[in-house]
């Protein structure tokens, strides 16, 4: 299944967000794959600083379990200073409704 979501970047951190993702930790990549994630892309709307994520996931319940992993929590803490977050440092994320897809 394709999962789409949006998040919000804080002003002035566009380059830093991209830099951190270009250096994504191997442990984070392994966790994403272990929990059924693949073909992951994040887009930035520079006018609104809205981040749009799209990822293929094998199973939503399994993917949701990845949030509790130590490496994911470490990533959230690492990214908390440059984006809107919840109290636990998870990004404020809103699921998007898929309205069209073409393979």
Number of C-alpha atoms within 10 A of each C-alpha: 10 15 17 19 16 18 19 20 24 15 11 10 14 15 8 12 16 13 11 12 11 9 8 12 12 9 11 16 13 12 17 18 15 13 19 16 23 16 10 14 11 15 12 18 11 11 6 11 18 16 17 19 18 17 18 17 21 16 12 15 10 14 18 11 10 18 14 9 11 12 17 17 16 12 15 19 15 12 20 18 13 16 23 16 19 12 8 10 18 18 19 14 17 12 12 13 9 10 5 5 6 3 2
